[in-house]
Amino acid sequence: MHPALQEEELTRSERISGVIADFAGSIHFVVFHALLFTGWIVLAGMVFKIDKFPFNFLTMAVSLEAIFLTTFVMISQNRQEERSEKLADSDYQINLKAEEGVTQLALIVENQGDEISAIKALSAEMHGWVKALHDDLDPQNKTPLPDQ
């Protein structure tokens, strides 16, 4: 689990709405309702004739169910939006820290480049001193100096 979400504790109603919204978005929900509607139409409409075509009671029940399901889905979406905002905020904070680290590394590399240039300049200067000292000690250049 993402560290930004570890402290999140869901209320009972949020857990219930999450379970209902998850079920409403599944193939089991579709199959259950297809069987329920088929059974209602056959039994209530044709066998017992208590809810004839256009099935007013079934229409009212499905409308009420749609109202409640919409509410549960909206609660679940609001909770998901809150989670997404927490994740986005956490990612933003991490990106800020990463940017600070990259900036510090860039400064270190830049300073190292300056230091390397200074070392090269000192090395060239020392090589000149060694060559001058060598020329003073060995004027006929019998012993060659190594290259820089």
N, C-alpha and C positions, 0 to 999 in steps of 0.2 A: 504494500500500500504506500502511496505517496506520502512523504512526511507531512505535507500541509493538511492532509486529511485524517491523520492518525487520531487526533483529539476529537473528531466529530462523533457525537453520540446522537443517534436518531431517536425521536420520540416514538411512542407506540403508534400514534396515528400516521406518522411518516412511514414507519415500517409496513403498516397495513396498506396504506395507499400505494407503496412501492410494490408490494406483492400483487395487489389487484391490477395495477397498471402493467406489471410484467405479464400476468396471466392474460389480460385483455389484448396484449400484443403478440400472442402466441397462436400457433396453428391449433392447439387444443381448444382455445376459445372459439375459433371458427367452427371446428367440428362439433363441439358441444352445442353451439347455437343452431347449426344446421339440423342436428338431430332434434333439438328442442322444438324448433319451428315446424319441422316436418311432423313430429309427434303431436304438437298442438293442433296443427291444421287437420290432421287425420282424426285424432280423437275428439277434440272439442268442436271441430267444424263439421265433420262427416258422421262420426259415430254417435256422440252424445248430443250434438247440435245445440251446444250452449253458447258458442261464439261463431256465428255463421259469417260467411263472406260479407263484407270486407274485413272481418276479424278485428272489430273495434277494441276488444279487450286486449288482444295481442299487440295491436298498434300502441295502445296506451302503455302497456308494460314495457315494450321495447323503447318507447320514448323516455319513460322514467329511467330505464337502465342507461340509456344514452346520456342523460343529464348527469347521473352519478358517475358513470365512467369518465365523462369529460372532466368532471371535477377531480377525480383521482389522478387522471393523466396530467392535469395542470399542476396539481400538488407535486407530483413526481418530477415534472419538468422544472418547476421552480427550485426544487431541491437540487436537481442536476445543474441548473444554472448557478446556484450558489457554490456548488463544488467546482464548477468550471472557473468561476471567478477566483476562488481560493487558489486553484492550480495556476491560473494565469498570473496572479500576484506573486506566488512562489517562484514561478519561472522568471518573472521580471526581476525579482530580487537576486536570483541566481545569476542571471545574465549581467546585472550590474556588477556583481562581485567578480565575475569572469572578465568583464571589460576592464575593471580596475587592475586585475592580475596581468592581463595582456599589456596594458599600458605600462605597468611597472617593468615587465619583461622587456618591452621595447626600449625603455629608458636604460635598462642595464646593458642591453646589446649595443645601444648607441654609445654609452660610456665606454664599453669595452673596445669599440671601434676607435674611439679617440685615444684610449690608452695604448692600443696596438700601434697606432700611427706614431705616438710619442716614443714607444719602444723602438720602432723602426728608425726614427730620426736619431735617437741616442746610439743605436747600433751602427748607423752609418757614420756618425761623428766619432765613435770609438774606433771603428775600422780605419778612419783617417788618422787618428792618433797612433794606432798600431803601425800603420804604413809609414808614418813620419818617423817613429821610433826605430822601425826596421831599417829605414833608409839611413838613419844616423848611425846605427850599429853595423850595418852591412852595406856600405856605399857602392860596392860593385855588384850588388844583387845576386850573390852566389846562391843564396837560399830563397826560393820563391815563396811568396805569401799565398795562403789559400784564398780563394775568391770569397766574396761576401756571401 
